[in-house]
Amino acid sequence: MPSREDIHAQVTDVMVDALGVDPEEVTMEASLVSDLGAESIDFLDIVFRLEKSFDIKIPRDELFPENLTAEAKYVKDGTLTPEGLAALKARMPYADMSEFEKDPKVSSLADLFTVGMIVRYLETKVSA
């Protein structure tokens, strides 16, 4: 099984290729959107490149959950409800929710998509 550092190095290569960023920008804390400039279309490319790089299959909606906020019971006034937060945690057990759960605004969801989140996700996938 590759080490966390090995996985991070491969993820760095993927981000450099997919987003055109410098390798030193791809820290574990880096947000894909606010720090690395990823847009929604880039997420598909990132998943494709990760699958190829790690020789795994990433089911649609597993790494980057979609449509969670479309369910009315999960969102109220632009904020995830306790039920919505629980659903998000269940779908993204590899994401660090410690800051997000203090103020779970839908507009801040993209902040959960960090390099570290991807590395932790991949640790579970490549060890399975």
Backbone hydrogen bonds in HBPLUS format (Angstrom, degrees):
<---DONOR---> <-ACCEPTOR-->    atom                        ^
c    i                          cat <-CA-CA->   ^        H-A-AA   ^      H-
h    n   atom  resd res      DA  || num        DHA   H-A  angle D-A-AA Bond
n    s   type  num  typ     dist DA aas  dist angle  dist       angle   num
A0007-ILE N   A0003-SER O   2.95 MM   4  6.29 162.3  1.98 155.9 160.5     1
A0008-HIS N   A0004-ARG O   2.84 MM   4  6.03 161.9  1.87 149.2 154.7     2
A0009-ALA N   A0005-GLU O   2.91 MM   4  6.12 151.8  1.99 143.3 150.8     3
A0010-GLN N   A0006-ASP O   3.07 MM   4  6.41 155.7  2.13 147.9 153.6     4
A0011-VAL N   A0007-ILE O   2.85 MM   4  6.13 159.8  1.89 155.1 161.5     5
A0012-THR N   A0008-HIS O   2.80 MM   4  5.97 152.2  1.88 146.8 154.8     6
A0013-ASP N   A0009-ALA O   3.09 MM   4  6.39 156.3  2.15 143.4 148.7     7
A0014-VAL N   A0010-GLN O   3.01 MM   4  6.34 155.6  2.07 147.2 153.8     8
A0015-MET N   A0011-VAL O   2.89 MM   4  6.18 162.7  1.91 155.5 159.5     9
A0016-VAL N   A0012-THR O   2.89 MM   4  6.09 159.8  1.93 155.6 161.2    10
A0017-ASP N   A0013-ASP O   3.03 MM   4  6.23 163.3  2.06 148.5 152.7    11
A0018-ALA N   A0014-VAL O   2.78 MM   4  5.92 165.9  1.80 155.8 160.4    12
A0019-LEU N   A0015-MET O   2.81 MM   4  5.46 159.7  1.85 141.2 147.6    13
A0020-GLY N   A0016-VAL O   2.92 MM   4  4.89 132.6  2.15 122.9 131.5    14
A0025-GLU N   A0022-ASP O   2.94 MM   3  5.52 156.9  1.99 120.0 127.4    15
A0026-VAL N   A0023-PRO O   3.09 MM   3  5.50 154.5  2.16 111.6 119.0    16
A0027-THR N   A0025-GLU O   2.96 MM   2  5.75 135.6  2.16 103.5  90.9    17
A0030-ALA N   A0027-THR O   3.13 MM   3  5.19 150.4  2.23 103.0 111.9    18
A0116-GLY N   A0028-MET O   2.74 MM  88  4.21 138.7  1.91 138.4 129.8    19
A0115-VAL N   A0030-ALA O   2.98 MM  85  5.75 146.3  2.10 154.4 165.1    20
A0035-ASP N   A0031-SER O   3.07 MM   4  5.01 138.7  2.24 119.2 131.3    21
A0036-LEU N   A0031-SER O   3.02 MM   5  6.39 141.9  2.17 157.5 167.6    22
A0032-LEU N   A0113-PHE O   2.83 MM  81  5.89 178.4  1.83 164.4 164.6    23
A0038-ALA N   A0032-LEU O   2.75 MM   6  5.40 165.6  1.77 149.0 145.5    24
A0037-GLY N   A0033-VAL O   3.05 MM   4  4.74 130.6  2.31 117.8 124.0    25
A0042-ASP N   A0039-GLU O   2.83 MM   3  5.26 131.7  2.06 112.0 126.0    26
A0043-PHE N   A0040-SER O   3.17 MM   3  5.51 141.9  2.32 105.7 115.3    27
A0046-ILE N   A0042-ASP O   2.80 MM   4  6.05 158.9  1.85 156.1 162.3    28
A0047-VAL N   A0043-PHE O   3.00 MM   4  6.20 163.3  2.03 147.3 151.0    29
A0048-PHE N   A0044-LEU O   3.00 MM   4  6.23 164.9  2.02 150.0 154.2    30
A0049-ARG N   A0045-ASP O   2.89 MM   4  6.11 164.0  1.92 152.7 157.0    31
A0050-LEU N   A0046-ILE O   2.82 MM   4  6.02 154.5  1.88 151.8 159.3    32
A0051-GLU N   A0047-VAL O   2.92 MM   4  6.12 161.5  1.96 153.3 158.0    33
A0052-LYS N   A0048-PHE O   3.07 MM   4  6.33 159.3  2.12 147.9 153.3    34
A0053-SER N   A0049-ARG O   2.83 MM   4  5.94 163.9  1.85 149.3 154.3    35
A0054-PHE N   A0050-LEU O   2.89 MM   4  5.88 161.1  1.92 151.4 155.6    36
A0055-ASP N   A0051-GLU O   2.81 MM   4  5.35 114.3  2.24 133.4 146.7    37
A0056-ILE N   A0051-GLU O   3.11 MM   5  4.87 146.3  2.23 126.3 135.8    38
A0062-GLU N   A0059-PRO O   3.04 MM   3  5.57 153.5  2.11 141.0 139.3    39
A0070-ALA N   A0067-ASN O   3.14 MM   3  5.10 155.4  2.20 100.6 108.2    40
A0071-GLU N   A0068-LEU O   3.47 MM   3  6.15 165.9  2.49 113.4 116.7    41
A0074-TYR N   A0071-GLU O   2.93 MM   3  5.56 156.9  1.99 119.3 126.7    42
A0075-VAL N   A0072-ALA O   3.32 MM   3  5.48 152.8  2.40 104.7 111.8    43
A0081-THR N   A0074-TYR O   2.87 MM   7  5.22 159.1  1.91 122.6 128.6    44
A0076-LYS N   A0079-THR O   2.83 MM   3  5.39 165.0  1.86 156.8 160.0    45
A0079-THR N   A0076-LYS O   3.04 MM   3  5.39 153.8  2.11 111.8 120.0    46
A0106-VAL N   A0078-GLY O   2.88 MM  28  5.60 167.4  1.90 140.9 145.1    47
A0080-LEU N   A0104-PRO O   2.82 MM  24  5.57 169.9  1.83 166.4 164.5    48
A0084-GLY N   A0081-THR O   2.95 MM   3  4.86 114.1  2.40  95.0 111.7    49
A0085-LEU N   A0081-THR O   2.79 MM   4  6.10 157.9  1.84 160.9 166.9    50
A0086-ALA N   A0082-PRO O   2.97 MM   4  6.15 155.4  2.03 142.8 149.4    51
A0087-ALA N   A0083-GLU O   2.97 MM   4  6.20 153.9  2.04 142.7 149.9    52
A0088-LEU N   A0084-GLY O   2.91 MM   4  6.14 154.8  1.97 146.3 153.3    53
A0089-LYS N   A0085-LEU O   2.93 MM   4  6.17 161.5  1.97 150.0 154.7    54
A0090-ALA N   A0086-ALA O   2.98 MM   4  6.18 152.1  2.05 144.2 152.0    55
A0091-ARG N   A0087-ALA O   3.00 MM   4  6.23 147.3  2.11 143.9 152.5    56
A0092-MET N   A0088-LEU O   2.81 MM   4  5.91 134.6  2.02 146.4 159.5    57
A0095-ALA N   A0092-MET O   3.11 MM   3  5.55 170.8  2.11 119.0 121.5    58
A0101-GLU N   A0097-MET O   2.87 MM   4  5.76 168.4  1.89 164.4 163.7    59
A0102-LYS N   A0099-GLU O   3.19 MM   3  5.59 150.3  2.28 108.6 117.1    60
A0103-ASP N   A0100-PHE O   3.09 MM   3  5.63 141.6  2.24 114.1 122.9    61
A0105-LYS N   A0103-ASP O   2.79 MM   2  5.81 139.5  1.95 110.7  97.9    62
A0108-SER N   A0105-LYS O   2.92 MM   3  5.36 155.9  1.98 111.6 119.5    63
A0109-LEU N   A0106-VAL O   3.11 MM   3  5.36 169.1  2.12 113.9 117.2    64
A0111-ASP N   A0108-SER O   2.96 MM   3  5.54 148.6  2.06 116.3 125.4    65
A0112-LEU N   A0109-LEU O   2.97 MM   3  5.70 162.1  2.00 121.6 127.0    66
A0113-PHE N   A0110-ALA O   3.09 MM   3  5.50 150.3  2.18 109.7 117.8    67
A0114-THR N   A0112-LEU O   2.98 MM   2  5.82 118.7  2.37 113.0  96.4    68
A0118-ILE N   A0114-THR O   3.20 MM   4  6.56 157.8  2.25 147.0 151.7    69
A0119-VAL N   A0115-VAL O   2.92 MM   4  6.24 159.5  1.96 154.0 160.2    70
A0120-ARG N   A0116-GLY O   2.90 MM   4  6.11 165.5  1.92 152.3 155.7    71
A0121-TYR N   A0117-MET O   2.92 MM   4  6.12 158.1  1.97 147.7 154.3    72
A0122-LEU N   A0118-ILE O   2.86 MM   4  6.07 166.1  1.88 153.5 157.1    73
A0123-GLU N   A0119-VAL O   2.89 MM   4  6.15 145.5  2.01 147.1 157.0    74
A0124-THR N   A0120-ARG O   3.33 MM   4  6.66 151.2  2.42 144.0 149.4    75
A0124-THR N   A0121-TYR O   3.07 MM   3  5.43 123.2  2.41 103.3 116.4    76
A0125-LYS N   A0121-TYR O   3.09 MM   4  6.45 149.8  2.19 144.7 153.9    77
A0126-VAL N   A0122-LEU O   2.83 MM   4  5.91 173.6  1.83 160.3 160.6    78
A0127-SER N   A0123-GLU O   3.26 MM   4  6.09 135.2  2.47 131.5 141.5    79
A0128-ALA N   A0125-LYS O   3.34 MM   3  5.34 146.1  2.46  95.5 104.8    80
